[in-house]
């Protein structure tokens, strides 16, 4: 079933489009170091690429708009005494970047205003960039650096000393230390910055409660000897990992952070290629991109019902060693681009690959561009260290599409609330019920649903139940019999015991009020009780069906069917919730059965 649902997805035709060579970033010297990182990091303004440089380590920063062939000599970020292993852009400042090196140091860099790799000076006079900050604390190489996605100025660094340190970069001091126990192969933050997942050489998958400096969960990951990667799936409580089996087959797995003993639906075998799969998650489309290190393919999946459903694959004859994905606020929405990857080719140039949803409309596609994470942190470093948890405010993609700049959006819950309260046509029933209890005249023109061919416009909603309750008696009785289980329910249809029998009751009720001697009806709706007792003193008016006095009894007889419609709607809503809950339970049971089947096989 889930496969059919995926085929009906709006992303089933997403395709990857390569870029012409003259629009790539050519004449590069990408680092050939064997350390397993992505080599590239990108944001909407710059690309950072680890550089092959002598005399210590360096990396280059390339503005996105400066495509084509780069000069032989460009400004580099120099300051490390050994090769640069990893970099990461600050998510709240597109000009601030951190770098980790084999020398055990973390350096912070700020891109100057109007920075260019083609300065109008002699090549011998080109000035390299200098760091603006230095973090010292690890005795061995720093292989991974990663900024917190929710808190400002919080940086995680993984080192060869088997620890991960959490830094306050503004203070320049480590605040927390996670003792991993082995070489860290990958790390990823949760969306609110409170948890972190790591994979390490001991083949363990650990989910850390960072501020408690202890693992909340620990389990066996991929069993292969090669490196594995882990990535947090946005704001979900799910984690995706890539790795290898004992037979060196590439695998993909999905984990529930609340029960990480085994992956959901087991380990999924991808292929037998030897390169590490680099995972990238797009929270706006719920798609996972896997870029193979050493091959030229990028395959992508859609997460549906806790399953990664394969969508397609971008194939290329040019293998990549480094890959980076653009944050969602940097894609080209005018071409319906939902993701953009930057891959290194032959360690000489960087090629952008656009993933596009094929649509002809040139308008903004709001269904594929929901609000995305902006550039405002959810909290400061001190607040985060104090235990605060929050997700950064979202920004509107429509404002970026229209060229209005970054605009934050409020909570999603406000939209349906406003739509219910603002237009009266969207919610006529509650408004009419209130008016009917106040004045009979106000209920007449505001109830178009009970319109009938009566000459007077004001008593129009009242004229329907009064003259038609005798004419439609037989049809109402047949409707009751249709939903009744036996004769016993048909006999007690006036007692309001069955939800299906509430349709004829508004019509039969005036007859009982005129003929019966009971002062009150068996109906239990409290707002209508004071009005129901009023027509009992005027039995001749309600039974004569005369058009002139109907305005006197219009209020109670109109409010009764409206309240019944409300009750029916409430019952339908409750039944819909029950059905949805049962469907969710069925999906959970189906997933458990499939997991048991996979174990037995």
C-alpha positions in Angstrom: 0.0 0.0 0.0 2.7 2.5 0.9 4.4 2.0 -2.4 1.2 3.1 -4.2 1.0 6.1 -2.0 4.5 7.1 -2.8 3.8 6.8 -6.5 1.1 9.4 -6.1 3.6 11.8 -4.4 4.2 15.1 -5.9 8.0 14.3 -5.8 7.9 11.1 -7.9 9.1 13.0 -11.0 11.9 15.0 -9.3 14.9 14.9 -11.6 18.5 16.1 -11.1 19.8 18.6 -13.7 23.6 19.0 -14.1 25.2 22.4 -14.8 27.2 23.3 -17.9 30.9 23.3 -17.4 31.2 27.0 -17.9 28.8 27.6 -15.0 30.8 25.4 -12.6 33.6 26.5 -10.3 36.7 25.4 -12.2 40.5 25.3 -11.6 40.3 24.2 -7.9 42.7 22.1 -5.9 40.5 20.1 -3.6 42.2 18.4 -0.7 43.2 14.8 -1.3 43.4 14.0 2.4 41.9 10.5 3.1 39.8 11.7 6.1 36.1 10.9 5.7 34.3 14.3 5.6 32.2 16.0 3.0 35.1 18.4 1.9 32.5 21.0 1.0 30.1 23.2 2.9 27.7 25.7 1.3 25.2 28.4 2.4 23.2 30.9 0.3 26.3 33.2 -0.1 29.5 31.1 -0.2 31.1 27.7 -0.8 33.8 26.5 1.5 36.1 23.8 0.1 39.1 22.1 1.8 42.2 23.1 -0.2 45.3 21.1 -1.1 47.9 23.5 0.1 51.5 23.3 1.3 52.9 24.9 4.4 50.1 24.0 6.7 46.4 23.6 6.1 44.0 25.9 4.3 40.6 26.1 2.8 39.0 28.3 0.2 35.8 30.4 0.3 34.2 31.0 -3.1 31.2 33.4 -3.5 28.4 31.7 -5.2 28.0 34.2 -8.0 31.7 33.9 -9.1 31.4 30.9 -11.4 33.7 29.9 -14.2 37.5 29.3 -14.1 39.2 30.7 -11.0 42.6 32.3 -11.1 45.7 30.3 -10.3 46.2 32.3 -7.1 43.1 33.1 -4.9 42.8 34.3 -1.3 42.7 31.3 1.1 41.9 30.9 4.8 45.3 30.1 6.2 46.1 29.7 9.9 46.2 26.0 10.7 49.6 24.3 10.9 48.2 21.0 9.5 45.6 20.0 6.9 42.0 21.2 7.3 39.7 18.2 7.9 36.2 19.8 8.2 34.4 23.1 8.1 30.9 24.3 9.0 29.0 27.5 8.4 27.2 29.3 11.2 23.4 28.7 10.5 22.6 32.2 11.8 25.4 34.2 10.2 26.3 33.4 6.5 29.7 35.1 6.9 31.0 33.1 9.9 32.6 29.7 9.5 34.5 27.3 11.8 37.3 24.9 10.7 38.8 21.9 12.4 42.3 20.6 11.6 44.8 17.9 12.1 46.7 20.2 14.4 43.9 19.9 17.1 42.7 23.5 16.8 39.4 25.1 15.8 39.7 28.4 14.1 36.8 30.8 13.5 36.7 33.0 10.3 34.7 35.9 9.2 34.2 36.6 5.5 34.9 40.3 4.8 32.3 42.4 3.0 32.5 42.4 -0.8 34.9 39.4 -0.7 36.0 38.1 -4.1 38.4 35.4 -5.3 39.3 37.7 -8.3 40.8 40.7 -6.5 42.0 43.5 -8.8 45.6 43.3 -7.6 48.7 41.5 -8.7 48.8 37.8 -7.8 51.8 38.3 -5.6 49.9 40.9 -3.6 46.9 38.8 -2.8 46.2 38.7 0.9 45.0 35.5 2.6 42.3 35.7 5.3 43.2 35.5 8.9 41.1 33.8 11.7 39.1 35.9 14.1 39.0 33.3 16.9 40.8 30.2 18.1 39.5 27.3 20.2 42.2 25.1 21.9 41.4 22.1 24.1 41.7 18.9 22.0 45.2 17.2 22.2 44.6 15.4 18.9 43.1 16.1 15.4 39.6 17.5 15.1 37.8 15.6 12.4 34.3 17.1 12.6 32.9 20.5 13.5 29.1 21.2 13.7 27.2 24.2 14.8 24.1 23.8 16.9 21.0 24.4 14.7 18.9 26.1 17.4 21.3 27.9 19.9 23.6 30.8 19.0 27.4 30.3 19.3 27.3 26.7 20.3 29.8 24.5 18.4 30.4 20.7 18.7 33.9 19.3 17.8 34.8 15.6 17.5 38.4 14.8 18.1 40.8 11.9 17.9 41.0 11.9 21.7 37.6 10.1 21.6 35.6 13.0 22.9 33.2 15.6 21.5 33.5 19.0 23.1 30.7 21.6 23.2 32.0 25.1 22.9 30.7 28.6 23.7 32.6 30.2 20.8 31.9 33.7 22.2 33.6 32.8 25.4 36.1 30.6 23.7 35.8 27.8 26.2 34.5 24.3 26.2 31.4 23.9 28.3 30.6 20.2 28.0 32.5 17.0 27.0 31.0 13.8 25.7 33.2 10.7 26.2 32.6 8.6 23.1 35.3 6.0 23.6 36.4 5.7 20.0 36.9 7.7 16.8 33.8 9.6 15.9 32.7 9.0 12.3 29.7 11.4 12.1 27.6 13.6 14.4 24.2 15.3 13.9 22.1 17.6 16.1 18.4 17.4 16.7 16.3 20.3 15.5 16.0 21.9 18.9 19.7 21.4 19.7 19.1 19.3 22.8 20.1 15.9 21.5 23.0 14.6 19.3 23.5 11.3 17.5 27.0 9.9 16.8 28.4 7.0 15.0 31.9 5.7 15.9 34.5 3.2 14.9 33.2 0.8 17.6 30.0 0.3 15.5 27.8 1.9 18.1 25.0 4.3 17.5 24.6 6.7 20.4 22.0 9.3 21.1 23.3 11.9 23.6 21.6 14.0 26.1 24.2 16.6 25.5 23.7 18.9 28.5 23.8 15.8 30.8 27.0 14.7 29.1 25.7 11.1 28.9 24.2 8.9 26.2 20.4 8.6 26.5 20.4 5.5 24.2 23.1 3.3 22.8 22.8 0.4 20.4 24.7 -1.6 17.8 24.7 0.1 14.4 25.9 -1.2 11.1 28.1 -4.2 11.4 30.5 -3.5 8.6 34.1 -2.4 9.1 33.8 0.8 7.0 32.5 4.1 8.1 28.9 4.8 8.9 27.0 8.1 8.9 24.0 9.3 10.9 21.7 12.3 10.3 18.8 13.6 12.3 15.6 13.9 10.2 14.7 17.5 10.9 12.0 18.0 13.6 11.0 14.3 13.6 12.0 11.8 16.3 13.7 9.7 13.6 17.3 9.2 12.6 18.7 7.8 9.3 22.0 6.0 9.1 24.1 4.7 6.3 26.8 2.1 6.6 27.9 -1.4 5.6 27.0 -5.0 6.3 29.6 -7.6 7.2 29.6 -8.5 3.5 30.4 -4.9 2.6 27.0 -4.1 1.1 25.9 -0.6 1.5 22.9 -0.2 3.9 20.3 2.3 4.9 18.4 2.2 8.2 15.7 4.3 9.9 15.7 4.5 13.7 13.1 5.6 16.3 14.9 7.6 19.0 12.5 6.2 21.6 13.3 2.6 20.8 16.7 2.3 19.2 17.4 -1.3 19.9 16.8 -2.2 16.3 16.1 -0.1 13.2 12.6 0.2 11.9 12.0 -2.5 9.3 15.6 -3.6 9.6 18.6 -2.7 7.5 17.9 -2.0 3.9 20.6 -3.1 1.4 21.3 -0.6 -1.3 24.1 -2.0 -3.4 27.6 -3.4 -3.2 29.6 -0.2 -4.0 32.5 0.4 -1.7 32.1 4.2 -1.2 30.5 5.7 1.8 26.9 7.0 1.4 26.7 10.7 2.5 23.1 11.4 3.7 21.3 14.7 3.4 17.8 15.4 4.7 15.3 17.9 3.2 12.7 18.7 5.9 10.5 20.6 3.5 9.9 17.6 1.2 10.6 14.8 3.6 13.2 13.5 1.2 16.5 11.9 1.9 19.4 12.2 -0.5 22.2 9.7 -0.6 25.4 10.8 -2.4 27.9 8.0 -2.9 31.5 8.8 -2.2 33.6 7.6 -5.1 30.7 7.2 -7.5 28.7 9.8 -9.4 25.2 8.9 -8.3 22.8 10.7 -6.0 19.7 8.7 -5.2 16.8 10.1 -3.2 14.0 8.6 -1.2 10.8 9.9 0.3 9.9 9.1 3.9 6.4 7.7 4.0 4.8 5.7 6.9 8.3 5.1 8.4 9.6 3.7 5.1 12.1 5.2 2.7 10.4 4.8 -0.7 12.8 5.1 -3.6 12.0 8.0 -5.9 14.8 8.1 -8.5 18.5 8.5 -9.0 20.7 11.2 -10.5 23.4 9.3 -12.4 26.7 10.8 -13.6 29.9 9.5 -15.0 31.9 12.0 -13.0 32.5 10.6 -9.5 32.4 12.8 -6.4 34.5 12.8 -3.3 32.8 15.8 -1.6 29.2 16.8 -1.6 27.3 19.7 0.1 23.6 20.6 0.0 22.3 24.2 -0.1 20.0 25.2 2.8 16.4 25.5 1.7 16.3 29.3 1.7 18.9 29.3 -1.0 17.2 27.3 -3.7 15.8 28.7 -6.9 12.0 28.7 -6.5 11.4 30.3 -9.9 12.5 27.0 -11.4 10.7 24.8 -8.9 14.1 23.7 -7.5 13.6 21.8 -4.2 17.2 20.9 -3.5 20.7 21.8 -4.9 23.8 19.7 -4.4 27.4 20.8 -5.0 29.8 18.0 -5.9 33.5 17.9 -6.5 34.6 16.4 -9.8 38.2 15.0 -10.2 39.3 17.3 -7.4 39.4 20.1 -9.9 36.0 21.7 -10.1 32.6 21.9 -8.3 29.5 21.1 -10.2 26.0 22.2 -9.0 23.2 19.7 -9.4 19.6 21.0 -9.2 16.7 18.8 -8.2 13.6 20.1 -9.8 9.9 19.3 -9.5 8.6 19.5 -13.1 5.7 22.0 -13.2 4.6 24.5 -15.9 3.2 27.1 -13.7 5.4 30.1 -13.0 3.6 31.0 -9.8 4.8 30.3 -6.3 4.3 26.6 -5.4 3.3 26.7 -1.8 2.7 23.0 -1.5 6.4 22.2 -2.1 7.8 25.2 -0.3 6.5 25.2 3.3 8.1 27.7 5.8 11.7 26.8 6.4 14.3 27.5 9.1 15.4 31.1 9.1 18.5 32.9 10.4 17.3 33.8 13.9 18.4 31.6 16.7 15.9 30.2 19.1 18.0 30.9 22.2 21.4 32.1 23.3 24.2 29.9 24.5 23.5 30.6 28.1 19.8 29.8 27.7 20.7 26.6 26.0 23.2 25.6 28.7 20.4 26.4 31.2 18.2 23.7 29.7 16.0 25.7 27.3 14.6 23.8 24.3 13.1 25.6 21.3 13.1 25.4 17.5 14.2 28.5 15.5 11.4 30.6 14.0 10.5 29.7 10.4 10.6 32.1 7.5 8.2 32.4 4.5 9.5 31.0 1.2 6.8 33.1 -0.6 8.5 36.3 0.6 11.8 35.1 -0.8 10.1 34.2 -4.1 8.6 37.6 -4.4 11.9 39.3 -3.6 10.7 40.8 -0.3 13.5 39.4 1.8 13.4 37.2 4.9 10.1 37.3 6.7 9.3 35.2 9.7 6.0 33.4 9.9 3.9 32.9 13.0 2.5 29.6 14.3 0.6 27.4 11.8 -2.2 27.1 14.3 -3.2 30.7 13.8 -4.3 30.1 10.2 -7.3 27.8 10.7 -8.4 29.8 13.7 -8.5 32.9 11.7 -10.3 31.2 8.8 -13.0 30.0 11.1 -13.6 33.3 12.9 -13.3 35.8 10.0 -15.9 34.8 7.3 -19.5 34.4 8.5 -20.2 32.2 5.5 -17.7 29.6 6.7 -19.5 29.1 10.0 -23.2 30.0 9.6 -24.5 27.4 12.0 -23.0 28.7 15.3 -23.8 32.3 14.4 -27.4 31.4 13.4 -28.0 29.4 16.6 -27.0 32.3 18.8 -29.1 34.7 16.8 -32.1 32.4 16.8 -32.1 32.3 20.6 -32.0 36.1 20.7 -34.4 37.3 18.1 -36.6 35.4 15.6 -36.1 38.0 12.9 -32.3 37.7 13.0 -32.4 34.0 12.3 -34.5 34.3 9.1 -32.1 36.0 6.6 -29.0 34.4 8.0 -29.9 30.7 7.3 -29.7 30.1 3.5 -29.6 26.3 4.0 -33.2 26.1 5.1 -34.6 28.2 2.2 -38.0 27.2 0.8 -40.7 28.6 -1.5 -42.6 30.7 1.0 -43.6 34.2 0.1 -42.4 35.9 3.3 -38.6 36.3 3.4 -38.2 36.4 7.2 -40.1 33.3 8.2 -38.5 31.3 5.4 -36.5 28.9 7.6 -39.6 28.4 9.9 -42.0 27.6 7.0 -40.1 24.4 6.2 -40.7 22.4 9.3 -44.2 23.6 10.0 -46.0 22.6 6.7 -43.7 19.7 5.7 -43.8 17.7 8.9 -47.0 15.9 7.8 -46.1 15.7 4.1 -42.8 14.1 4.7 -43.8 11.8 7.6 -43.6 8.7 5.5 -40.2 9.5 4.1 -38.8 10.2 7.5 -40.1 7.0 8.9 -38.5 5.0 6.0 -35.2 6.8 6.7 -35.4 5.7 10.4 -36.1 2.1 9.4 -33.2 2.1 7.1 -30.7 2.7 9.8 -32.5 0.8 12.6 -31.3 -2.6 13.7 -34.8 -3.8 14.6 -38.3 -2.7 15.4 -37.4 -1.8 18.9 -35.1 1.0 17.7 -37.8 2.3 15.3 -40.3 2.5 18.2 -37.9 4.6 20.3 -36.8 6.9 17.6 -38.2 9.9 19.4 -36.1 9.3 22.4 -32.9 10.4 20.7 -31.0 7.2 21.4 -29.3 6.7 18.0 -27.1 9.2 16.2 -28.7 8.1 12.9 -32.1 9.1 14.0 -31.4 12.7 14.6 -32.3 13.8 11.1 -36.1 13.3 11.4 -36.3 14.6 14.9 -36.4 18.3 14.1 -39.4 17.6 11.8 -41.3 15.4 14.2 -40.6 17.5 17.3 -43.3 20.3 16.6 -46.0 17.6 16.4 -45.1 16.2 19.7 -45.0 19.7 21.2 -48.5 20.4 19.9 -50.1 17.0 20.8 -48.3 15.8 23.9 -49.0 17.2 27.3 -45.3 17.0 28.4 -43.9 20.4 29.4 -40.4 19.5 28.1 -38.8 17.4 25.4 -36.5 14.4 26.0 -33.8 16.3 24.1 -30.7 17.0 26.3 -29.3 20.0 24.6 -29.1 22.6 27.4 -29.0 25.8 25.3 -32.4 24.9 23.8 -34.3 24.0 26.9 -35.7 27.4 27.8 -36.9 27.9 24.2 -38.4 24.4 23.9 -40.8 25.1 26.8 -42.2 28.2 25.1 -44.2 26.7 22.2 -46.0 24.4 24.7 -48.2 27.3 25.6 -49.1 27.9 21.9 -50.1 24.5 20.5 -52.7 26.0 18.2 -50.2 28.3 16.5 -47.7 25.6 15.7 -50.3 23.0 14.5 -52.4 25.4 12.3 -49.5 25.9 9.9 -50.7 29.4 9.2 -48.1 31.6 7.5 -48.9 34.7 9.5 -48.1 33.5 13.1 -45.0 31.5 12.1 -42.8 34.4 12.9 -43.8 34.1 16.5 -42.6 30.4 16.7 -39.8 30.9 14.3 -37.0 31.0 16.9 -37.6 27.7 18.7 -38.5 25.6 15.6 -35.5 27.0 13.7 -32.9 26.5 16.4 -33.9 22.9 16.9 -32.9 21.6 13.4 -29.8 23.8 13.5 -28.7 22.3 16.8 -29.4 18.8 15.5 -27.1 19.5 12.6 -24.4 20.6 15.0 -24.9 17.4 17.0 -24.6 15.3 13.9 -21.5 17.1 12.9 -19.9 16.6 16.3 -20.8 12.8 16.1 -19.3 12.6 12.6 -16.1 14.4 13.9 -15.8 11.9 16.8 -16.3 9.0 14.5 -13.7 10.4 12.1 -11.2 10.7 14.9 -11.9 7.1 16.0 -11.4 5.8 12.5 -8.1 7.8 12.1 -6.9 6.4 15.4 -7.8 2.8 14.4 -6.0 3.4 11.0 -2.9 4.5 12.8 -3.0 1.5 15.0 -3.4 -0.7 11.9 -0.3 0.9 10.4 1.7 0.3 13.5 0.6 -3.4 13.7 1.4 -3.8 10.0 4.9 -2.4 10.5 5.4 -4.8 13.5 4.3 -7.7 11.4 6.6 -6.8 8.6 9.5 -6.5 11.0 8.7 -9.9 12.4 8.5 -11.3 8.9 11.9 -9.8 8.1 13.4 -11.4 11.2 12.0 -14.8 10.4 13.3 -14.6 6.8 
